[in-house]
Amino acid sequence: MLLLAVDTATPAVTAALHDGSSVVAESSRIDARRHGELLLPAVDRVLAGAGVKLDAVTAVVAGVGPGPYTGLRVGLVTAATFGSVLGVPVYGLCTLDGLAYASGLDEPFVVATDARRKEVYWARYESARARVGEPAVDRPAEIAEQVAGLPAVGAGALLYPETFPDARAPEHVSAGALASLAAEKLAAGDGFLPPLPLYLRRPDAQVPKNYKVVTPK
């Protein structure tokens, strides 16, 4: 087994390889505006670090978000392309689940990432491997009562200390954590999400409703 994991749902552009037992190579850069430029070089680095070629990959794991429209699609389109070229399966995992897994917490807690527009993508967890309900997007003040008294991980928690006073690491998702979680799920025969984007809201870019049509004379 050699899993290639990628995630671009947050400012972390991250890739990793997992051999079924452990992470053998990982690369992450934090840059909210250069997902398209940074992801393929990150994949090249982890392949070189592991001393393997791309055709050694037996499955691809992609973080499906939630996340902003453009950045999220970079990782998913890349994962789908690799899967098609290599003829291997592509598995989807919730990005928040990757952050939860990396936290190692064995108590109820919250994961929150920055959704922009003064909102967070968030979900509650019973433990690092057990999410409660579905991810959501809300303003922090609107969920303050629901998350009161719970530790929180993720960049969104750090941005709003009044709602998440007990913010902890990790701040950003790592492909290594996604790959490790995927390896556990594969070994247990658990299901995965389809490798499709989890947006939770409409993209920021909109086609103008009242635009002037210009036709040649």
Secondary structure as a PSIPRED ss2 file (coil, helix, strand):
# PSIPRED VFORMAT (PSIPRED V4.0)

   1 M C   1.000  0.000  0.000
   2 L C   1.000  0.000  0.000
   3 L E   0.000  0.000  1.000
   4 L E   0.000  0.000  1.000
   5 A E   0.000  0.000  1.000
   6 V E   0.000  0.000  1.000
   7 D E   0.000  0.000  1.000
   8 T C   1.000  0.000  0.000
   9 A C   1.000  0.000  0.000
  10 T C   1.000  0.000  0.000
  11 P C   1.000  0.000  0.000
  12 A E   0.000  0.000  1.000
  13 V E   0.000  0.000  1.000
  14 T E   0.000  0.000  1.000
  15 A E   0.000  0.000  1.000
  16 A E   0.000  0.000  1.000
  17 L E   0.000  0.000  1.000
  18 H E   0.000  0.000  1.000
  19 D C   1.000  0.000  0.000
  20 G C   1.000  0.000  0.000
  21 S C   1.000  0.000  0.000
  22 S C   1.000  0.000  0.000
  23 V E   0.000  0.000  1.000
  24 V E   0.000  0.000  1.000
  25 A E   0.000  0.000  1.000
  26 E E   0.000  0.000  1.000
  27 S E   0.000  0.000  1.000
  28 S E   0.000  0.000  1.000
  29 R E   0.000  0.000  1.000
  30 I E   0.000  0.000  1.000
  31 D C   1.000  0.000  0.000
  32 A C   1.000  0.000  0.000
  33 R C   1.000  0.000  0.000
  34 R C   1.000  0.000  0.000
  35 H H   0.000  1.000  0.000
  36 G H   0.000  1.000  0.000
  37 E H   0.000  1.000  0.000
  38 L H   0.000  1.000  0.000
  39 L H   0.000  1.000  0.000
  40 L H   0.000  1.000  0.000
  41 P H   0.000  1.000  0.000
  42 A H   0.000  1.000  0.000
  43 V H   0.000  1.000  0.000
  44 D H   0.000  1.000  0.000
  45 R H   0.000  1.000  0.000
  46 V H   0.000  1.000  0.000
  47 L H   0.000  1.000  0.000
  48 A H   0.000  1.000  0.000
  49 G H   0.000  1.000  0.000
  50 A H   0.000  1.000  0.000
  51 G C   1.000  0.000  0.000
  52 V C   1.000  0.000  0.000
  53 K C   1.000  0.000  0.000
  54 L H   0.000  1.000  0.000
  55 D H   0.000  1.000  0.000
  56 A H   0.000  1.000  0.000
  57 V C   1.000  0.000  0.000
  58 T C   1.000  0.000  0.000
  59 A E   0.000  0.000  1.000
  60 V E   0.000  0.000  1.000
  61 V E   0.000  0.000  1.000
  62 A E   0.000  0.000  1.000
  63 G E   0.000  0.000  1.000
  64 V C   1.000  0.000  0.000
  65 G C   1.000  0.000  0.000
  66 P C   1.000  0.000  0.000
  67 G C   1.000  0.000  0.000
  68 P C   1.000  0.000  0.000
  69 Y H   0.000  1.000  0.000
  70 T H   0.000  1.000  0.000
  71 G H   0.000  1.000  0.000
  72 L H   0.000  1.000  0.000
  73 R H   0.000  1.000  0.000
  74 V H   0.000  1.000  0.000
  75 G H   0.000  1.000  0.000
  76 L H   0.000  1.000  0.000
  77 V H   0.000  1.000  0.000
  78 T H   0.000  1.000  0.000
  79 A H   0.000  1.000  0.000
  80 A H   0.000  1.000  0.000
  81 T H   0.000  1.000  0.000
  82 F H   0.000  1.000  0.000
  83 G H   0.000  1.000  0.000
  84 S H   0.000  1.000  0.000
  85 V H   0.000  1.000  0.000
  86 L H   0.000  1.000  0.000
  87 G C   1.000  0.000  0.000
  88 V C   1.000  0.000  0.000
  89 P C   1.000  0.000  0.000
  90 V E   0.000  0.000  1.000
  91 Y E   0.000  0.000  1.000
  92 G E   0.000  0.000  1.000
  93 L E   0.000  0.000  1.000
  94 C C   1.000  0.000  0.000
  95 T H   0.000  1.000  0.000
  96 L H   0.000  1.000  0.000
  97 D H   0.000  1.000  0.000
  98 G H   0.000  1.000  0.000
  99 L H   0.000  1.000  0.000
 100 A H   0.000  1.000  0.000
 101 Y H   0.000  1.000  0.000
 102 A H   0.000  1.000  0.000
 103 S H   0.000  1.000  0.000
 104 G C   1.000  0.000  0.000
 105 L C   1.000  0.000  0.000
 106 D C   1.000  0.000  0.000
 107 E C   1.000  0.000  0.000
 108 P C   1.000  0.000  0.000
 109 F E   0.000  0.000  1.000
 110 V E   0.000  0.000  1.000
 111 V E   0.000  0.000  1.000
 112 A E   0.000  0.000  1.000
 113 T E   0.000  0.000  1.000
 114 D E   0.000  0.000  1.000
 115 A E   0.000  0.000  1.000
 116 R E   0.000  0.000  1.000
 117 R C   1.000  0.000  0.000
 118 K C   1.000  0.000  0.000
 119 E E   0.000  0.000  1.000
 120 V E   0.000  0.000  1.000
 121 Y E   0.000  0.000  1.000
 122 W E   0.000  0.000  1.000
 123 A E   0.000  0.000  1.000
 124 R E   0.000  0.000  1.000
 125 Y E   0.000  0.000  1.000
 126 E E   0.000  0.000  1.000
 127 S E   0.000  0.000  1.000
 128 A C   1.000  0.000  0.000
 129 R C   1.000  0.000  0.000
 130 A E   0.000  0.000  1.000
 131 R E   0.000  0.000  1.000
 132 V E   0.000  0.000  1.000
 133 G E   0.000  0.000  1.000
 134 E E   0.000  0.000  1.000
 135 P E   0.000  0.000  1.000
 136 A E   0.000  0.000  1.000
 137 V E   0.000  0.000  1.000
 138 D E   0.000  0.000  1.000
 139 R C   1.000  0.000  0.000
 140 P H   0.000  1.000  0.000
 141 A H   0.000  1.000  0.000
 142 E H   0.000  1.000  0.000
 143 I H   0.000  1.000  0.000
 144 A H   0.000  1.000  0.000
 145 E H   0.000  1.000  0.000
 146 Q H   0.000  1.000  0.000
 147 V H   0.000  1.000  0.000
 148 A C   1.000  0.000  0.000
 149 G C   1.000  0.000  0.000
 150 L C   1.000  0.000  0.000
 151 P C   1.000  0.000  0.000
 152 A E   0.000  0.000  1.000
 153 V E   0.000  0.000  1.000
 154 G C   1.000  0.000  0.000
 155 A H   0.000  1.000  0.000
 156 G H   0.000  1.000  0.000
 157 A H   0.000  1.000  0.000
 158 L H   0.000  1.000  0.000
 159 L H   0.000  1.000  0.000
 160 Y C   1.000  0.000  0.000
 161 P C   1.000  0.000  0.000
 162 E C   1.000  0.000  0.000
 163 T C   1.000  0.000  0.000
 164 F C   1.000  0.000  0.000
 165 P C   1.000  0.000  0.000
 166 D C   1.000  0.000  0.000
 167 A E   0.000  0.000  1.000
 168 R E   0.000  0.000  1.000
 169 A C   1.000  0.000  0.000
 170 P C   1.000  0.000  0.000
 171 E C   1.000  0.000  0.000
 172 H C   1.000  0.000  0.000
 173 V C   1.000  0.000  0.000
 174 S C   1.000  0.000  0.000
 175 A H   0.000  1.000  0.000
 176 G H   0.000  1.000  0.000
 177 A H   0.000  1.000  0.000
 178 L H   0.000  1.000  0.000
 179 A H   0.000  1.000  0.000
 180 S H   0.000  1.000  0.000
 181 L H   0.000  1.000  0.000
 182 A H   0.000  1.000  0.000
 183 A H   0.000  1.000  0.000
 184 E H   0.000  1.000  0.000
 185 K H   0.000  1.000  0.000
 186 L H   0.000  1.000  0.000
 187 A H   0.000  1.000  0.000
 188 A H   0.000  1.000  0.000
 189 G C   1.000  0.000  0.000
 190 D C   1.000  0.000  0.000
 191 G C   1.000  0.000  0.000
 192 F C   1.000  0.000  0.000
 193 L E   0.000  0.000  1.000
 194 P C   1.000  0.000  0.000
 195 P C   1.000  0.000  0.000
 196 L C   1.000  0.000  0.000
 197 P C   1.000  0.000  0.000
 198 L C   1.000  0.000  0.000
 199 Y C   1.000  0.000  0.000
 200 L C   1.000  0.000  0.000
 201 R C   1.000  0.000  0.000
 202 R C   1.000  0.000  0.000
 203 P C   1.000  0.000  0.000
 204 D C   1.000  0.000  0.000
 205 A C   1.000  0.000  0.000
 206 Q C   1.000  0.000  0.000
 207 V C   1.000  0.000  0.000
 208 P C   1.000  0.000  0.000
 209 K C   1.000  0.000  0.000
 210 N C   1.000  0.000  0.000
 211 Y C   1.000  0.000  0.000
 212 K C   1.000  0.000  0.000
 213 V C   1.000  0.000  0.000
 214 V C   1.000  0.000  0.000
 215 T C   1.000  0.000  0.000
 216 P C   1.000  0.000  0.000
 217 K C   1.000  0.000  0.000
